[in-house]
Amino acid sequence: MEVKKLTSRAEMMRERFNFIKSPLALAILGGIVTIVVNSVASYYSNENTIGLEREKLQSELIKKYLEVPDSAGRIANLNFLVESGLIPNYSGPVSAYLKKNPALAPQTVPTTASADNWRSFGGNNVLDGGVLKRVQNAGNSLVVIMTRQSIREWQKCTGFLVNDRTIATIGYCVPGELSAGSPKLSDIRLQGIAPAGAVEPQVVNVALRGKGSSDHRIALLTLSSPVQGKQVLKIRAEAPVIGDRLIMPFLKGDAAEFSASVDDECSISEIDEESVIAYRCDGDIGSAGAPLVSFVTGEVIGIHSWSGEKARFGIRFNPSDLL
């Protein structure tokens, strides 16, 4: 009887396991596994999407809060975002930056600003008609200077008209002093200097003014014919002083689009004996050679040359440099 009981139990267990091995049971098990895997994959995919959108929202919030024109306001905005917990993904790096730079915050350009809008880097400045006219005149003097670096590569700088046949820029934006007939003059191209359909004047001579390296010298480009329809900027005879407010018009990025720095921080902060002036004006790729224009008179004080960690630097431009 015991043997029969054990045999019966073995047969029952075998029947149960045979059901699990059946095609129907395997199909049901496979369907369950597929549902579980798809649910887990969908969950993590949704979590990643939500995380990316959350990071995007935080970065856009930071950019928006950095559109304020004055540096103190931008710093206050960054501290608010960190302390309120609105940017948890970036609070660590932003806090570290504020500790390292307690009095300096970058400024972003409002996305609604047009390419030729003088407010692009001026924030919410309210300029009277006279200053606005000087900003527009400075922008109308600008020229794109392209210098060949290789077969396909060209360096882009900003230049400006100081008379109807002379363009000024910083020294390293051109090959050097070149006389008429020099083959390297063909390595210089100009854009935005002639009206649509007209022939662009050619550069026939390059002269450098000043001493030292090319970033401390002014380049004057003589043209083959007078320029029509552009503004000529006058050079200020009075020496600059610390605190002079500036207008720095320049050509933005890879396009020949005019913008200008005109906010309260765009003023002279330091002057050394070698006629190097320091200031904190906004700029962009291609702004080397931009004129530093007096906010008060609209006359040229200097030429933008290079950027440092906490300031930008330019070279004093004197009326005698044109002689």
C-alpha positions in Angstrom: 0.0 0.0 0.0 2.9 2.4 0.8 4.5 1.7 -2.5 1.2 2.4 -4.3 0.8 5.7 -2.4 4.3 6.8 -3.3 3.7 5.8 -7.0 0.4 7.7 -7.1 2.0 10.8 -5.7 4.9 10.6 -8.2 2.3 10.3 -11.1 0.4 13.4 -9.8 3.6 15.5 -9.6 4.6 14.4 -13.1 1.2 15.4 -14.4 1.5 18.9 -12.9 5.0 19.4 -14.4 3.8 18.1 -17.8 1.2 21.0 -17.8 4.0 23.5 -17.2 5.9 22.1 -20.2 2.9 22.3 -22.4 2.9 24.9 -25.3 -0.1 26.7 -23.8 1.7 27.2 -20.4 4.9 28.3 -22.2 2.9 30.8 -24.3 1.3 32.3 -21.2 4.6 32.5 -19.4 6.3 34.2 -22.4 3.4 36.7 -22.6 3.8 37.6 -18.9 7.6 38.1 -19.3 7.1 40.3 -22.3 4.6 42.5 -20.5 6.9 42.9 -17.5 9.9 43.8 -19.7 8.0 46.3 -21.8 6.5 47.9 -18.6 10.0 48.3 -17.1 11.5 49.7 -20.4 8.6 52.1 -20.7 9.0 53.3 -17.1 12.7 54.1 -17.5 12.2 55.7 -20.9 9.5 58.0 -19.4 11.8 58.8 -16.4 14.7 59.7 -18.8 12.3 61.9 -20.9 11.0 63.7 -17.8 14.6 64.1 -16.5 15.7 65.7 -19.8 12.8 68.0 -19.9 13.4 69.0 -16.3 17.1 69.8 -17.0 16.0 71.8 -20.1 13.5 73.8 -18.1 16.1 74.6 -15.4 18.7 75.7 -18.0 16.1 77.9 -19.8 15.2 79.4 -16.4 18.9 80.2 -15.7 19.3 81.8 -19.2 16.1 83.9 -18.6 17.3 85.1 -15.2 20.7 86.2 -16.7 19.1 88.6 -19.2 19.0 91.3 -16.6 21.4 94.2 -17.7 23.2 94.9 -14.4 25.6 92.3 -12.9 24.3 92.7 -9.3 20.8 91.8 -10.5 22.1 88.7 -12.3 23.9 87.6 -9.2 20.8 88.1 -7.1 18.8 86.1 -9.5 21.3 83.2 -9.5 21.3 83.2 -5.6 17.5 83.1 -5.7 17.4 80.2 -8.1 19.8 78.2 -5.9 18.2 79.0 -2.5 14.7 78.4 -3.8 15.5 74.9 -5.1 14.3 75.7 -8.6 17.4 74.4 -10.3 18.4 71.3 -8.3 20.4 69.8 -11.2 22.6 72.9 -11.5 22.6 74.3 -7.9 26.1 72.8 -7.2 27.9 74.2 -10.2 26.1 77.6 -9.9 26.9 77.9 -6.1 30.6 77.0 -6.8 30.7 79.7 -9.6 29.2 82.4 -7.3 31.7 81.6 -4.5 34.6 81.9 -7.1 33.1 85.0 -8.8 31.1 86.9 -6.1 30.8 90.1 -8.2 30.6 88.8 -11.7 27.8 87.1 -13.6 27.5 86.5 -17.3 24.7 88.0 -19.4 22.6 86.2 -21.9 21.0 87.7 -25.0 17.2 87.8 -25.0 15.9 85.3 -27.5 13.4 87.9 -28.8 16.2 90.4 -29.8 16.6 90.9 -33.5 20.0 90.7 -35.2 20.4 94.4 -35.8 18.8 95.6 -32.5 21.0 97.8 -30.4 19.3 96.4 -27.3 20.7 92.9 -28.0 23.5 93.4 -25.4 22.1 96.5 -23.8 19.4 94.8 -21.8 16.7 97.2 -20.6 18.6 100.4 -21.2 16.5 103.4 -22.1 18.6 105.5 -24.4 17.7 109.0 -25.5 17.5 109.9 -29.2 21.0 111.4 -29.2 22.7 108.3 -27.8 20.6 106.0 -30.0 21.7 108.0 -33.1 25.3 107.5 -32.1 24.8 103.8 -31.6 23.3 103.6 -35.1 26.0 105.7 -36.7 28.7 103.5 -35.1 26.9 100.4 -36.5 26.7 101.9 -40.0 30.5 102.4 -40.0 31.2 98.7 -39.6 32.8 96.4 -42.2 33.6 92.7 -42.2 37.3 92.0 -42.7 38.1 88.4 -43.9 41.7 87.3 -43.9 42.8 84.0 -45.5 44.3 81.6 -43.0 44.5 78.6 -45.3 42.9 77.3 -48.5 39.4 77.0 -46.9 39.8 78.9 -43.6 39.2 82.7 -43.2 39.6 84.8 -40.1 36.8 87.2 -39.5 37.2 90.6 -37.8 35.3 93.9 -37.4 36.6 97.0 -39.1 35.2 100.5 -39.3 35.5 103.6 -41.5 37.6 106.5 -40.3 37.4 108.3 -43.7 35.8 107.3 -47.0 38.9 105.4 -48.2 40.3 104.1 -44.9 39.3 101.2 -42.7 40.7 100.8 -39.2 41.0 97.5 -37.3 43.4 95.8 -34.9 46.8 94.7 -36.2 46.5 90.9 -36.0 43.4 90.9 -38.2 45.5 91.5 -41.3 48.8 90.0 -42.6 50.9 93.0 -41.7 52.2 96.1 -43.5 51.6 95.6 -47.2 52.3 98.0 -50.0 50.4 98.3 -53.3 51.0 95.3 -55.6 51.7 92.9 -52.7 50.3 89.4 -53.5 49.1 89.1 -49.9 46.6 91.9 -50.4 44.5 89.3 -52.2 44.3 87.4 -48.9 42.1 90.3 -47.5 38.4 90.5 -48.4 35.7 93.0 -47.4 32.0 92.5 -46.9 29.2 94.9 -46.2 31.0 98.0 -47.6 29.3 98.5 -50.9 25.5 98.8 -51.7 23.9 95.8 -53.3 24.9 95.4 -56.9 27.9 97.7 -56.6 31.6 96.6 -56.8 33.4 96.2 -53.5 36.4 98.5 -53.2 39.7 96.6 -52.9 42.4 97.0 -50.3 45.5 98.5 -51.9 47.6 99.2 -48.8 48.0 98.2 -45.2 49.9 100.3 -42.6 50.4 99.5 -38.9 50.5 102.2 -36.2 52.0 101.8 -32.8 54.7 99.6 -31.3 55.0 96.0 -30.0 53.1 92.9 -31.0 50.2 93.0 -33.5 47.6 92.9 -30.7 48.9 96.3 -29.5 49.0 97.9 -33.0 46.3 99.6 -35.2 46.0 98.5 -38.8 44.8 101.0 -41.4 43.5 99.6 -44.7 43.5 102.0 -47.7 40.8 101.3 -50.3 40.9 101.6 -54.1 37.9 103.9 -54.3 35.8 106.0 -51.9 33.0 104.3 -50.0 29.4 105.6 -50.5 26.5 105.3 -48.1 28.5 104.4 -45.0 29.1 106.4 -41.8 32.6 107.7 -41.1 33.6 107.9 -37.4 35.6 110.7 -36.0 38.5 110.0 -33.6 38.4 111.9 -30.3 41.3 114.1 -29.5 40.9 114.1 -25.8 42.6 111.3 -23.9 40.2 108.7 -22.3 39.8 108.6 -18.5 38.7 105.9 -16.1 34.9 105.9 -16.0 34.3 107.0 -19.6 31.2 105.1 -20.8 31.6 103.3 -24.1 29.6 102.0 -27.0 31.2 98.9 -28.6 29.5 98.0 -31.9 30.6 94.8 -33.5 29.7 92.1 -36.0 28.2 89.0 -34.3 29.3 85.4 -34.8 29.7 84.0 -38.3 27.1 86.4 -39.8 27.5 90.1 -40.7 24.9 91.1 -38.1 25.3 94.3 -36.1 25.0 94.5 -32.4 26.3 96.8 -29.7 27.2 96.8 -26.0 25.8 99.9 -24.4 25.0 99.0 -20.8 26.3 100.6 -17.6 29.2 98.2 -17.3 30.5 99.1 -20.7 32.9 101.7 -19.4 36.7 102.2 -18.9 38.0 100.5 -15.7 41.7 100.9 -16.2 44.3 102.6 -18.4 48.0 101.7 -18.5 51.1 103.7 -19.8 51.1 101.8 -23.1 47.7 103.1 -24.1 46.0 99.8 -23.2 42.5 100.4 -21.9 40.4 97.9 -20.0 36.6 97.7 -19.9 33.7 95.3 -19.5 31.7 95.4 -22.7 29.9 92.4 -24.2 31.3 91.0 -27.5 31.1 88.0 -29.8 33.2 86.0 -32.2 34.5 88.4 -34.8 34.4 91.5 -32.5 38.2 92.0 -32.7 38.9 95.3 -34.3 35.6 96.9 -33.2 35.6 100.6 -32.4 35.4 101.8 -28.8 33.1 104.8 -29.2 32.4 107.5 -26.6 28.9 107.2 -25.2 28.8 110.9 -24.8 30.2 112.2 -28.1 30.0 109.3 -30.5 33.7 109.6 -31.4 36.3 106.8 -31.4 38.5 106.3 -28.3 40.2 103.1 -29.2 40.0 99.7 -30.9 39.0 96.4 -29.2 41.8 93.8 -29.2 41.5 90.9 -26.8 39.5 89.5 -23.9 40.7 88.5 -20.5 39.0 86.6 -17.6 37.4 89.6 -16.0 37.8 92.4 -18.6 38.3 93.2 -22.3 41.2 95.2 -23.6 41.7 97.6 -26.4 44.3 100.0 -27.8 44.0 103.8 -27.7 43.3 105.4 -31.1 44.7 108.9 -31.6 44.0 111.4 -34.4 47.8 111.4 -35.1 47.6 107.7 -36.0 45.9 108.7 -39.3 48.8 110.9 -40.4 
